[in-house]
Amino acid sequence: MEARLGNTEMNVKKITLSADGNLIEAARRRAVSEHTTLNEQFRLWLENYVRREQQAAEAMGVMRKLRGSISTGGRKFTRDEMNER
């Protein structure tokens, strides 16, 4: 199913999830009270779930890059020095 969102195209796929019926109903009630839908909340959760992994990978890339450009001259810091702010 293709959907248009403004000037961008969004490839929408349907999936089936299973969960406890009482939990689903409670989630639907909460979504209604927040003026949204369970589908919208799931899409937001999915975006955040993927984004966290991407952000972690980007952070590791930055750390690798910095590791190559920072030098302590061989000096080892104490635990207290490393935790100073």
N, C-alpha and C positions, 0 to 999 in steps of 0.2 A: 504494500500500500504506500503510495507516494502522497505526501502532504506538502503544501506550500506554506511557508512561514515568512511573510514579508517578501524579501527578494531572495531568500535562501530556500533550497529544497531540503526536505528532511525525509530520510528513508525510515519509515515506521514499520516495525515488525511486531506481530502479536505473539505473546508467549502465554503459557499457562503455568500458574504457580499453585502450590498446595500449601495450606496452613490450617490450623485449628479454626473451625467455624466461628467460635466465640471471639477469637482474636481478630479475625477479619471484620466481624460486625463492630467490635469496639474501635478498630482502626477507622472504619467507615464513619462512625459517629463522630470521632475526633476530627476527621477530615471535614465533615459537614460543619462542625462547630468552628473550624478555621477557614470556612468559605473556600474550600478546595475539594479535590477528589482524591480517592485512593490511587488512581492512575497517575495523577500529577505528583503526588507525594513519592510514588515509586520511581517516576522519572527523575525527580530531584535526587533521591537517594542513589540511583544508579549513576548519575552524573558525578556526584560527590565521591562515590566509591572508586570510580575510574580516575578522577582527578587526584585523589590522595596518592595513588600509585605513580601517576605521572609526576607529581610534585616531589615524591621521594626519589625518583630516578633523576630528576633535574638537580635536586640537592646533592645527590651523590656525585653527579658530574661536576658541580661547582667545587665540591670538596676535593675531588681528584685534581682539578685544575689548580686550585690553591696550593695543594700539597707540593706541586712542582715549583711553585714560585716563592715559598716561604722557607726561610732557613733560620735555625736557631744557633748556627755556628757550632753545633755539637753539644751545646749546653743542655743539660737535663733540668727540668723544672720540678720543684717539689709539688706535692698535691695541693698545699695551701696556695702556692704561687699560681697554679693553674686555675684555682677556683676564685682568685681575687677578682673583684669587679671594679 
